[in-house]
Amino acid sequence: MRQITAITLLLSVALGNAVSAQNNNRQNEQRQRPVPFQPFFTLPGIEFSKEQQPKVEEIRKEFVPRLTENQGKWDGVITEEQQQARRDAFQKARDDGKRGRELQELVNTAIKFSDEQKKQRATIQEERNKLLGQIRTQLTALLTDEQRAKAGQRERVQNQISPTHANVKYGPHERNVMDVWLAKSDKPTPVLVSIHGGGFRGGNKSVSGGVLKACLESGISVVAITYRLSNEAIAPAQFLDSARAVQFIRHNAKEWNLDPTSIAATGGSAGAGISLWLGFHEDLADPDNDDPILRQSTRLTCLAVYNGQTSYDPRFIRDLFPDTTTYKESALAQLFGVDLNKLDDLPEEKYRLFEEVSALPHLTKDDAPAALFYASKLDTPITSQGIGIHHPKFGKALKEKMDELDIECEVHTGIPRNDEWTKLTVDFVKKHLRVDASKTGEKK
């Protein structure tokens, strides 16, 4: 994150009602501001107690400056000339009517890292990994025995099930990799693709240990993918990378004993948004492409996602959550390379980009059924951008449109990522991969 805006406000005492009201307004404004590097100060499946939160905040205060410095180094690797070349290439490609993968490829060719820059990036990434390891160590030290057992159980499940194929390259970028767990079967198996979250600027290939175990036991293979982050390439890079991953899986279906007509997707937050986009977007298959991978379909059979955004259009988000600053979420500003304080005065191509990478605008009657799970409830107040950007109102908006089109859509609220969520997710995936797989196909 580039914007470090969180400042602790001290409540004034005995300064009168007017000053108290002013302080309250400041507090409300503070709660709307983004929390720097938020995903780095969480542990999967763990909800810190009120007693633990102050200690988490102390760890955050210690490491945010160091993470900010590291981010500055990462951003500094790209010269101003390279940044301008990327912006110019994007503008020209848009003006020429380029879209999707063709646009992204043109933009990518505009910036070429030197060997020295690649070396610098590797060093900076190593430094970042060390910081994240230190943060995780300190967070883990705060856990109660019960929390530690829960965290350990999640890790043991996934770590004990080694991938059949690890770190498989599916594209040219260093983050175009996937882990593949193949279910044992004499017949081709359906597949669940897990797409990680992290605000498009963090995260790595992963899958819930419980979901992985349940899928493999049910004869469903699992693939966990990663993609380019927004500090490396703005949208739609993350979405196109994920589409290529699906195409790569289909390209290798015969070798891996997979059913190419039966592929589902899951993910949390950004991974949920990408999954929904893949489920609703028209098929990106290019039958005449020289690359055999790109000839494959990108269509999916069903979707089961957590805390997902059904639109990344800040204008839609502003309307969905009026009187909040949710639409100014810094992850979105970085994803699109825009200043969201100027939302109503952006180049037209940015508005087209907002719509292109949002799931809702692509929804049509022949799309995949979806199950959406949210930690919050529909009446949860928006007291921070983090709550807003993961609010079930996103799911409600999608369900209303899917109901109109008579497409199955489930929205579950107040669901923590626990055993209940695992069962609901896997049951939904099993139902559609095994019963309704014939519905998967090219979108007209």
LOKOL-795268 format. One record per residue (C-alpha): z, x, y; residue number from 1. Coordinates in pm, 1 decimal. Layout:
# LOKOL-795268
{node {Z, X, Y}, NUM}
...
This chain:
# LOKOL-795268
{node {0.0, 0.0, 0.0}, 1}
{node {-84.2, 128.7, 343.1}, 2}
{node {124.6, -107.9, 547.8}, 3}
{node {494.1, -27.6, 539.0}, 4}
{node {640.4, -316.0, 736.7}, 5}
{node {966.8, -409.7, 563.9}, 6}
{node {1255.3, -350.2, 810.4}, 7}
{node {1611.4, -460.1, 742.9}, 8}
{node {1738.5, -679.5, 1025.6}, 9}
{node {2106.0, -669.4, 1122.4}, 10}
{node {2260.8, -1004.7, 1195.6}, 11}
{node {2415.2, -1019.8, 1539.3}, 12}
{node {2773.2, -1144.5, 1559.0}, 13}
{node {2933.4, -1337.1, 1848.0}, 14}
{node {2622.9, -1326.7, 2069.6}, 15}
{node {2593.7, -1701.9, 2102.9}, 16}
{node {2375.9, -1969.9, 1948.5}, 17}
{node {2060.7, -1857.7, 2126.1}, 18}
{node {2079.4, -1504.8, 1985.4}, 19}
{node {2167.8, -1638.5, 1641.0}, 20}
{node {1860.7, -1862.1, 1646.3}, 21}
{node {1648.6, -1565.1, 1749.0}, 22}
{node {1786.1, -1361.9, 1461.6}, 23}
{node {1715.8, -1643.4, 1219.1}, 24}
{node {1355.1, -1650.7, 1333.5}, 25}
{node {1332.1, -1277.8, 1280.3}, 26}
{node {1476.1, -1313.5, 932.7}, 27}
{node {1218.9, -1578.2, 845.2}, 28}
{node {943.5, -1350.7, 969.1}, 29}
{node {1087.7, -1063.9, 768.2}, 30}
{node {1083.0, -1263.7, 447.0}, 31}
{node {711.2, -1324.7, 494.5}, 32}
{node {627.2, -955.3, 506.6}, 33}
{node {496.8, -773.4, 198.8}, 34}
{node {731.6, -553.5, -2.2}, 35}
{node {588.1, -200.3, -24.1}, 36}
{node {476.7, -93.4, -371.8}, 37}
{node {649.7, -396.7, -525.1}, 38}
{node {500.3, -366.8, -878.4}, 39}
{node {643.5, -15.6, -914.5}, 40}
{node {1000.3, -141.4, -881.4}, 41}
{node {993.0, -389.9, -1168.6}, 42}
{node {1032.7, -363.1, -1543.4}, 43}
{node {823.4, -582.6, -1778.6}, 44}
{node {1016.2, -886.1, -1894.0}, 45}
{node {1328.4, -796.3, -1690.9}, 46}
{node {1471.9, -1006.0, -1408.4}, 47}
{node {1730.6, -808.7, -1214.4}, 48}
{node {2051.5, -994.2, -1132.4}, 49}
{node {2189.1, -1048.5, -782.6}, 50}
{node {2434.3, -767.1, -845.8}, 51}
{node {2152.6, -532.8, -950.5}, 52}
{node {1918.9, -617.2, -660.3}, 53}
{node {2100.2, -400.4, -398.8}, 54}
{node {2074.1, -101.5, -631.2}, 55}
{node {1704.9, -170.7, -686.5}, 56}
{node {1667.5, -178.2, -308.9}, 57}
{node {1836.7, 163.5, -284.2}, 58}
{node {1586.2, 304.5, -533.3}, 59}
{node {1303.6, 145.9, -334.6}, 60}
{node {1426.7, 306.9, -10.0}, 61}
{node {1438.4, 644.6, -183.3}, 62}
{node {1089.0, 633.8, -328.7}, 63}
{node {877.0, 429.8, -84.7}, 64}
{node {842.1, 722.3, 160.4}, 65}
{node {735.3, 950.8, -124.5}, 66}
{node {490.5, 692.4, -257.7}, 67}
{node {355.8, 640.4, 92.2}, 68}
{node {301.3, 1014.4, 129.9}, 69}
{node {126.6, 1022.6, -207.4}, 70}
{node {-94.7, 729.6, -107.4}, 71}
{node {-182.6, 907.8, 214.1}, 72}
{node {-293.6, 1212.3, 18.3}, 73}
{node {-506.3, 990.6, -207.9}, 74}
{node {-671.3, 818.0, 86.2}, 75}
{node {-718.8, 1153.7, 257.3}, 76}
{node {-939.2, 1285.2, -21.7}, 77}
{node {-1223.7, 1068.4, 104.0}, 78}
{node {-1371.2, 1203.3, 423.8}, 79}
{node {-1447.2, 981.4, 720.9}, 80}
{node {-1815.1, 1046.5, 659.8}, 81}
{node {-1785.4, 926.2, 300.1}, 82}
{node {-1593.8, 617.5, 410.1}, 83}
{node {-1857.0, 540.6, 670.7}, 84}
{node {-2134.4, 599.6, 417.9}, 85}
{node {-1971.4, 349.8, 184.4}, 86}
{node {-1935.5, 90.0, 461.2}, 87}
{node {-2294.2, 143.6, 575.9}, 88}
{node {-2427.6, 114.1, 220.8}, 89}
{node {-2233.9, -208.3, 167.5}, 90}
{node {-2367.7, -355.2, 491.1}, 91}
{node {-2727.8, -258.1, 414.2}, 92}
{node {-2711.3, -388.5, 58.7}, 93}
{node {-2574.1, -721.3, 181.1}, 94}
{node {-2842.0, -742.6, 449.8}, 95}
{node {-3105.3, -677.5, 182.8}, 96}
{node {-2971.9, -968.7, -18.9}, 97}
{node {-2815.0, -758.9, -293.8}, 98}
{node {-2536.0, -916.9, -492.8}, 99}
{node {-2303.0, -849.7, -781.2}, 100}
{node {-2356.0, -541.7, -994.4}, 101}
{node {-2667.3, -428.5, -808.7}, 102}
{node {-2478.2, -428.9, -478.6}, 103}
{node {-2185.1, -236.9, -625.5}, 104}
{node {-2409.9, 28.0, -779.0}, 105}
{node {-2581.9, 84.9, -444.0}, 106}
{node {-2246.9, 124.4, -271.7}, 107}
{node {-2120.3, 364.5, -537.3}, 108}
{node {-2420.1, 592.7, -498.1}, 109}
{node {-2342.1, 628.3, -127.6}, 110}
{node {-2026.8, 830.4, -194.9}, 111}
{node {-2016.2, 1125.7, -430.9}, 112}
{node {-1699.1, 1318.3, -491.5}, 113}
{node {-1727.7, 1693.7, -501.2}, 114}
{node {-1570.7, 1889.5, -785.7}, 115}
{node {-1292.4, 1988.7, -546.3}, 116}
{node {-1226.8, 1626.2, -453.6}, 117}
{node {-1209.4, 1528.3, -821.2}, 118}
{node {-960.6, 1809.3, -877.5}, 119}
{node {-750.8, 1693.4, -581.1}, 120}
{node {-750.7, 1334.2, -706.1}, 121}
{node {-632.1, 1445.2, -1048.8}, 122}
{node {-344.7, 1641.5, -892.6}, 123}
{node {-243.8, 1351.0, -672.2}, 124}
{node {-254.0, 1109.4, -965.7}, 125}
{node {-32.6, 1344.3, -1168.1}, 126}
{node {216.0, 1349.1, -879.6}, 127}
{node {206.8, 968.0, -865.5}, 128}
{node {272.3, 942.6, -1239.0}, 129}
{node {578.4, 1167.6, -1205.2}, 130}
{node {716.6, 948.6, -926.3}, 131}
{node {664.2, 634.5, -1134.4}, 132}
{node {841.5, 799.0, -1426.4}, 133}
{node {1141.2, 880.9, -1207.0}, 134}
{node {1150.4, 525.0, -1072.0}, 135}
{node {1140.4, 379.7, -1421.5}, 136}
{node {1422.6, 609.4, -1532.8}, 137}
{node {1646.2, 496.3, -1247.3}, 138}
{node {1561.9, 128.8, -1297.1}, 139}
{node {1631.7, 153.8, -1668.7}, 140}
{node {1973.2, 305.5, -1591.4}, 141}
{node {2069.2, -18.3, -1412.2}, 142}
{node {2011.9, -239.4, -1717.2}, 143}
{node {2287.3, -413.5, -1906.2}, 144}
{node {2303.3, -371.7, -2282.1}, 145}
{node {2137.9, -712.4, -2321.2}, 146}
{node {1856.0, -625.9, -2080.6}, 147}
{node {1812.4, -285.8, -2240.9}, 148}
{node {1781.0, -443.8, -2584.7}, 149}
{node {1522.5, -688.7, -2450.3}, 150}
{node {1319.9, -415.0, -2284.0}, 151}
{node {1343.8, -194.5, -2589.3}, 152}
{node {1228.2, -475.2, -2815.4}, 153}
{node {917.8, -531.5, -2601.9}, 154}
{node {832.4, -162.0, -2604.9}, 155}
{node {899.9, -116.4, -2976.3}, 156}
{node {671.6, -403.5, -3071.0}, 157}
{node {378.5, -263.5, -2878.0}, 158}
{node {448.7, 103.1, -2946.1}, 159}
{node {486.3, 52.2, -3319.2}, 160}
{node {143.4, -109.3, -3337.7}, 161}
{node {-88.9, 176.2, -3255.4}, 162}
{node {-439.3, 85.7, -3137.9}, 163}
{node {-716.1, 107.6, -3394.6}, 164}
{node {-922.1, 274.5, -3122.2}, 165}
{node {-747.7, 420.1, -2815.3}, 166}
{node {-892.7, 507.7, -2474.4}, 167}
{node {-1244.2, 395.1, -2560.4}, 168}
{node {-1482.5, 450.8, -2267.6}, 169}
{node {-1677.3, 136.5, -2179.3}, 170}
{node {-1827.8, 253.4, -1849.4}, 171}
{node {-1890.6, 558.4, -1630.2}, 172}
{node {-1571.1, 555.1, -1423.1}, 173}
{node {-1257.7, 736.0, -1538.7}, 174}
{node {-1067.6, 404.7, -1543.7}, 175}
{node {-1332.3, 230.7, -1754.2}, 176}
{node {-1128.2, 258.5, -2074.2}, 177}
{node {-983.4, 19.5, -2329.9}, 178}
{node {-748.0, 14.2, -2627.8}, 179}
{node {-859.8, -186.1, -2930.8}, 180}
{node {-639.7, -340.4, -3200.9}, 181}
{node {-849.0, -476.3, -3489.2}, 182}
{node {-700.6, -753.9, -3699.5}, 183}
{node {-741.3, -712.6, -4075.0}, 184}
{node {-1002.0, -955.3, -4201.2}, 185}
{node {-1300.1, -977.5, -4433.7}, 186}
{node {-1476.8, -1194.6, -4176.9}, 187}
{node {-1550.8, -1121.2, -3811.5}, 188}
{node {-1241.4, -1191.0, -3603.4}, 189}
{node {-1204.6, -1359.4, -3262.3}, 190}
{node {-1085.3, -1142.6, -2974.7}, 191}
{node {-826.9, -1167.6, -2697.7}, 192}
{node {-898.8, -944.8, -2396.1}, 193}
{node {-590.0, -847.2, -2193.4}, 194}
{node {-655.8, -761.4, -1826.8}, 195}
{node {-369.1, -597.7, -1639.0}, 196}
{node {-227.5, -699.5, -1302.1}, 197}
{node {-95.4, -487.5, -1018.1}, 198}
{node {-248.5, -630.3, -702.0}, 199}
{node {-581.2, -458.3, -778.8}, 200}
{node {-421.1, -131.8, -664.6}, 201}
{node {-199.9, -42.4, -958.8}, 202}
{node {-142.9, -104.0, -1327.4}, 203}
{node {-299.2, 12.4, -1649.9}, 204}
{node {-426.1, -127.8, -1977.4}, 205}
{node {-148.6, -320.2, -2146.7}, 206}
{node {-70.2, -627.7, -2351.5}, 207}
{node {252.6, -813.6, -2418.1}, 208}
{node {407.1, -684.9, -2739.7}, 209}
{node {486.0, -1036.7, -2855.5}, 210}
{node {134.2, -1161.5, -2787.5}, 211}
{node {-16.8, -857.6, -2959.0}, 212}
{node {192.7, -902.1, -3272.2}, 213}
{node {131.8, -1277.6, -3293.0}, 214}
{node {-243.7, -1237.7, -3244.4}, 215}
{node {-284.4, -969.3, -3508.8}, 216}
{node {-79.1, -1174.2, -3754.8}, 217}
{node {-307.0, -1470.3, -3680.6}, 218}
{node {-626.1, -1273.6, -3742.2}, 219}
{node {-712.9, -1227.3, -3374.2}, 220}
{node {-811.6, -880.2, -3255.6}, 221}
{node {-686.3, -762.7, -2916.1}, 222}
{node {-842.9, -541.2, -2650.6}, 223}
{node {-655.1, -415.4, -2342.2}, 224}
{node {-871.4, -291.8, -2056.2}, 225}
{node {-834.2, -128.0, -1717.7}, 226}
{node {-1066.5, -112.8, -1419.6}, 227}
{node {-1125.5, 60.2, -1085.7}, 228}
{node {-849.4, 5.8, -831.9}, 229}
{node {-907.6, -113.1, -477.1}, 230}
{node {-823.2, 225.9, -325.3}, 231}
{node {-1120.6, 361.3, -519.4}, 232}
{node {-1364.7, 74.3, -470.1}, 233}
{node {-1333.3, -261.3, -296.3}, 234}
{node {-1427.2, -590.1, -460.1}, 235}
{node {-1627.3, -682.8, -660.8}, 236}
{node {-1583.2, -352.1, -850.7}, 237}
{node {-1274.5, -471.1, -1042.3}, 238}
{node {-1446.7, -791.1, -1151.4}, 239}
{node {-1771.4, -623.0, -1253.4}, 240}
{node {-1583.9, -357.3, -1449.6}, 241}
{node {-1403.6, -630.4, -1644.1}, 242}
{node {-1731.3, -811.0, -1705.9}, 243}
{node {-1880.6, -491.2, -1844.1}, 244}
{node {-1577.6, -451.4, -2070.5}, 245}
{node {-1649.0, -793.1, -2223.5}, 246}
{node {-2013.7, -695.1, -2265.3}, 247}
{node {-1907.9, -368.2, -2428.4}, 248}
{node {-1690.0, -557.1, -2675.7}, 249}
{node {-1983.0, -778.7, -2770.4}, 250}
{node {-2209.3, -473.5, -2797.3}, 251}
{node {-1968.0, -327.7, -3055.1}, 252}
{node {-1888.9, -654.9, -3230.9}, 253}
{node {-2068.5, -569.5, -3552.3}, 254}
{node {-1913.2, -224.2, -3581.2}, 255}
{node {-1564.1, -359.3, -3510.5}, 256}
{node {-1601.2, -672.9, -3724.9}, 257}
{node {-1562.7, -905.8, -3425.8}, 258}
{node {-1700.0, -1253.1, -3360.4}, 259}
{node {-1901.9, -1217.5, -3035.9}, 260}
{node {-1900.3, -1595.9, -2983.7}, 261}
{node {-1521.5, -1617.5, -2980.6}, 262}
{node {-1362.5, -1418.2, -2698.0}, 263}
{node {-1063.8, -1523.1, -2485.1}, 264}
{node {-898.2, -1353.7, -2187.9}, 265}
{node {-542.2, -1323.6, -2065.5}, 266}
{node {-364.5, -1139.4, -1787.9}, 267}
{node {-105.6, -1163.8, -1515.3}, 268}
{node {-158.7, -1190.5, -1139.2}, 269}
{node {-473.7, -988.0, -1060.4}, 270}
{node {-555.0, -980.6, -1432.6}, 271}
{node {-521.5, -1358.4, -1437.7}, 272}
{node {-756.2, -1394.7, -1142.2}, 273}
{node {-1016.3, -1173.0, -1306.8}, 274}
{node {-982.6, -1366.4, -1633.5}, 275}
{node {-1040.4, -1697.6, -1457.2}, 276}
{node {-1336.7, -1552.6, -1268.6}, 277}
{node {-1494.7, -1439.3, -1595.4}, 278}
{node {-1429.7, -1780.1, -1748.4}, 279}
{node {-1607.8, -1968.8, -1470.6}, 280}
{node {-1871.8, -1729.0, -1338.4}, 281}
{node {-2230.4, -1770.6, -1448.8}, 282}
{node {-2337.0, -1534.7, -1724.8}, 283}
{node {-2401.9, -1183.7, -1592.5}, 284}
{node {-2616.0, -1088.5, -1891.9}, 285}
{node {-2937.6, -911.7, -1793.3}, 286}
{node {-3170.5, -939.0, -2097.8}, 287}
{node {-3425.2, -692.0, -1958.9}, 288}
{node {-3178.0, -421.9, -1856.0}, 289}
{node {-3235.4, -70.4, -1991.4}, 290}
{node {-2863.2, -54.3, -2067.5}, 291}
{node {-2809.0, -249.9, -2392.3}, 292}
{node {-2449.3, -322.7, -2292.1}, 293}
{node {-2560.1, -511.2, -1982.2}, 294}
{node {-2782.4, -734.1, -2194.0}, 295}
{node {-2471.6, -892.4, -2348.9}, 296}
{node {-2308.2, -1215.3, -2235.1}, 297}
{node {-1996.4, -1216.7, -2015.5}, 298}
{node {-1896.6, -1572.9, -2104.0}, 299}
{node {-1557.0, -1657.3, -2253.9}, 300}
{node {-1419.6, -1918.1, -2491.8}, 301}
{node {-1083.6, -1986.1, -2324.2}, 302}
{node {-830.4, -1845.0, -2079.6}, 303}
{node {-450.1, -1820.7, -2091.1}, 304}
{node {-306.7, -1653.1, -1782.1}, 305}
{node {22.2, -1592.6, -1599.7}, 306}
{node {101.4, -1620.8, -1225.1}, 307}
{node {-271.3, -1638.8, -1155.3}, 308}
{node {-461.2, -1686.1, -830.6}, 309}
{node {-749.9, -1930.4, -861.1}, 310}
{node {-899.3, -1815.0, -531.7}, 311}
{node {-884.4, -1487.5, -340.1}, 312}
{node {-1041.8, -1638.9, -31.1}, 313}
{node {-779.0, -1585.0, 244.1}, 314}
{node {-909.7, -1897.2, 421.0}, 315}
{node {-836.1, -2106.7, 111.0}, 316}
{node {-493.7, -1944.6, 76.5}, 317}
{node {-414.0, -2011.0, 443.2}, 318}
{node {-491.0, -2380.0, 390.7}, 319}
{node {-299.2, -2391.3, 62.5}, 320}
{node {15.2, -2241.6, 217.4}, 321}
{node {18.4, -2344.6, 584.7}, 322}
{node {285.9, -2198.8, 810.9}, 323}
{node {316.4, -1889.1, 590.8}, 324}
{node {155.4, -1545.7, 596.3}, 325}
{node {63.2, -1549.9, 228.3}, 326}
{node {-304.3, -1515.6, 317.0}, 327}
{node {-228.7, -1183.7, 488.5}, 328}
{node {-110.3, -1024.2, 162.6}, 329}
{node {-190.2, -654.2, 204.4}, 330}
{node {-335.8, -632.8, -145.4}, 331}
{node {-608.9, -874.6, -35.1}, 332}
{node {-676.1, -677.1, 281.3}, 333}
{node {-726.4, -364.3, 69.9}, 334}
{node {-927.1, -547.7, -195.5}, 335}
{node {-1182.4, -661.9, 62.1}, 336}
{node {-1152.9, -377.9, 311.9}, 337}
{node {-1073.6, -611.7, 602.0}, 338}
{node {-814.6, -676.1, 871.5}, 339}
{node {-676.1, -1018.1, 783.6}, 340}
{node {-531.6, -1054.0, 1132.1}, 341}
{node {-895.0, -1112.1, 1229.5}, 342}
{node {-971.3, -1359.4, 949.1}, 343}
{node {-1173.0, -1591.8, 1171.9}, 344}
{node {-1381.0, -1312.5, 1320.2}, 345}
{node {-1513.0, -1118.5, 1020.5}, 346}
{node {-1873.6, -1036.7, 928.3}, 347}
{node {-2043.5, -1315.3, 733.9}, 348}
{node {-2083.1, -1093.9, 426.6}, 349}
{node {-1705.7, -1073.1, 394.7}, 350}
{node {-1677.5, -1450.3, 369.0}, 351}
{node {-1945.8, -1446.8, 98.2}, 352}
{node {-1750.7, -1176.7, -81.6}, 353}
{node {-1430.8, -1386.1, -66.4}, 354}
{node {-1613.4, -1669.4, -241.9}, 355}
{node {-1796.9, -1446.7, -488.5}, 356}
{node {-1479.5, -1303.6, -644.3}, 357}
{node {-1283.3, -1630.6, -644.5}, 358}
{node {-1275.5, -1838.6, -961.5}, 359}
{node {-1274.1, -2187.5, -808.0}, 360}
{node {-1616.2, -2176.1, -636.5}, 361}
{node {-1783.3, -2094.9, -969.3}, 362}
{node {-1629.7, -2380.9, -1168.8}, 363}
{node {-1880.7, -2613.4, -1338.4}, 364}
{node {-1857.9, -2865.8, -1620.0}, 365}
{node {-1959.3, -2622.0, -1896.1}, 366}
{node {-1676.2, -2373.9, -1833.2}, 367}
{node {-1395.4, -2254.2, -2055.6}, 368}
{node {-1066.0, -2444.6, -2096.9}, 369}
{node {-765.8, -2279.9, -1934.7}, 370}
{node {-388.5, -2262.8, -1963.2}, 371}
{node {-199.5, -2134.2, -1659.0}, 372}
{node {168.5, -2035.2, -1666.0}, 373}
{node {385.7, -1970.8, -1360.3}, 374}
{node {735.4, -1833.7, -1316.4}, 375}
{node {794.2, -2055.3, -1010.7}, 376}
{node {797.5, -2433.4, -993.1}, 377}
{node {576.6, -2648.6, -772.5}, 378}
{node {863.7, -2716.9, -534.1}, 379}
{node {962.0, -2350.0, -503.6}, 380}
{node {975.6, -2270.5, -130.0}, 381}
{node {750.9, -1992.6, 1.5}, 382}
{node {1005.7, -1744.1, 136.4}, 383}
{node {792.1, -1433.6, 83.8}, 384}
{node {430.3, -1334.9, 31.9}, 385}
{node {515.6, -1234.8, -324.9}, 386}
{node {625.1, -1589.2, -406.7}, 387}
{node {327.5, -1740.8, -229.8}, 388}
{node {58.7, -1529.3, -393.3}, 389}
{node {196.7, -1618.7, -739.3}, 390}
{node {273.5, -1985.4, -668.3}, 391}
{node {175.0, -2264.4, -909.9}, 392}
{node {-5.3, -2448.1, -627.9}, 393}
{node {-297.9, -2220.5, -719.4}, 394}
{node {-292.5, -2371.6, -1068.4}, 395}
{node {-252.4, -2725.2, -936.1}, 396}
{node {-565.0, -2684.4, -721.1}, 397}
{node {-761.9, -2565.8, -1022.8}, 398}
{node {-635.0, -2839.3, -1253.7}, 399}
{node {-739.3, -3110.0, -1009.3}, 400}
{node {-1097.6, -2984.3, -1016.5}, 401}
{node {-1102.4, -2922.1, -1391.4}, 402}
{node {-968.7, -3273.1, -1452.0}, 403}
{node {-1256.1, -3409.6, -1244.6}, 404}
{node {-1500.0, -3219.8, -1466.5}, 405}
{node {-1317.4, -3326.2, -1784.4}, 406}
{node {-1235.9, -2966.6, -1882.5}, 407}
{node {-903.4, -2904.5, -2053.0}, 408}
{node {-654.6, -2740.3, -1817.9}, 409}
{node {-282.8, -2694.0, -1872.0}, 410}
{node {-46.2, -2583.2, -1596.2}, 411}
{node {308.7, -2488.1, -1697.4}, 412}
{node {564.5, -2409.3, -1426.9}, 413}
{node {908.7, -2250.6, -1437.8}, 414}
{node {809.2, -2042.2, -1740.7}, 415}
{node {952.9, -1688.3, -1764.3}, 416}
{node {760.8, -1435.3, -1971.9}, 417}
{node {972.5, -1490.5, -2280.7}, 418}
{node {926.5, -1611.3, -2637.6}, 419}
{node {835.8, -1961.6, -2519.6}, 420}
{node {556.3, -1823.8, -2302.3}, 421}
{node {434.0, -1605.5, -2589.1}, 422}
{node {415.5, -1903.4, -2824.9}, 423}
{node {243.1, -2130.2, -2572.8}, 424}
{node {-10.8, -1859.7, -2487.6}, 425}
{node {-95.1, -1767.2, -2844.9}, 426}
{node {-107.3, -2128.8, -2960.1}, 427}
{node {-356.8, -2215.0, -2685.4}, 428}
{node {-571.2, -1911.7, -2766.6}, 429}
{node {-563.1, -1982.3, -3141.7}, 430}
{node {-658.6, -2344.4, -3085.7}, 431}
{node {-972.7, -2264.1, -2892.5}, 432}
{node {-1083.9, -1944.1, -3056.8}, 433}
{node {-1076.7, -2107.0, -3397.3}, 434}
{node {-1169.9, -2467.4, -3326.3}, 435}
{node {-1384.2, -2464.6, -3015.1}, 436}
{node {-1555.7, -2125.4, -3045.6}, 437}
{node {-1892.9, -2300.5, -3073.2}, 438}
{node {-1857.6, -2406.0, -2709.1}, 439}
{node {-1892.8, -2047.2, -2593.9}, 440}
{node {-2240.0, -1961.5, -2474.2}, 441}
{node {-2455.6, -1887.3, -2179.8}, 442}
{node {-2396.9, -2079.7, -1861.8}, 443}
{node {-2707.5, -2238.9, -1721.6}, 444}
